[in-house]
């Protein structure tokens, strides 16, 4: 019997880091789908504007402990005003952004994703046939 798709969705408060300023407060909706078990979609919103990025679940998890990432996304923990935050540096041809997220909120979201699809069992949730159809479309 097929299990219904599992989704984990959470809103996380972020701060866009702006040199010489307090920054801009943003909200990101993090979405994890068991059918795409290696990825987390992050939709960043500020007012009417929204930008989505697909991030590796393991990258976010590893970034809670140490600096990691290559290319367009870098993640690392740091301490601000006595509490741990996770820094996300995102780069694209259109520009770059440095974001600070509450580590506890991110860790709670990731824990729920690992409840849905435990580490090491991601392959059990992949629909390879569907992925091949999408690639060939």
Phi, psi and omega in degrees: 000131177285139175273148178295153179301144180251130176237144171234121182230136181208144172265135181234134176279138181227165173231125173284118183281122180238120181305132178075014183216164177287343180096179183244128179281134181229164170239138175240135172262119177263130182231128176239129178242127180300335179288346175231070198289349180263354191241152171233126175268126178246120176251114183266130181234137171220105183066232181276347184275142176216136178228133180249141175230147172256123184242150176288133178300317180294326178299314178296318180296313179297326181292346173290336185253324185202169179291134179205168177113152177222159175070238189280344185228127174231141184223138177201152177272152173205173180244129176231127178051038175085001176229153186281133174235159176248126180268135176239118175253118182245133180229142175212171176300338181274350181147189180218162179213143173244121184240144175245123181243146176296123183296322181296318179296317179294318179297320178296317177299311181297323178300320178293326177292324179286336171292321181289314180223101182299151176304132180094349180249014181301320182299333178291344185253359180281137174258087186298320180299316180295321179297320179294318178299317180295320180294324183274350181288000000 
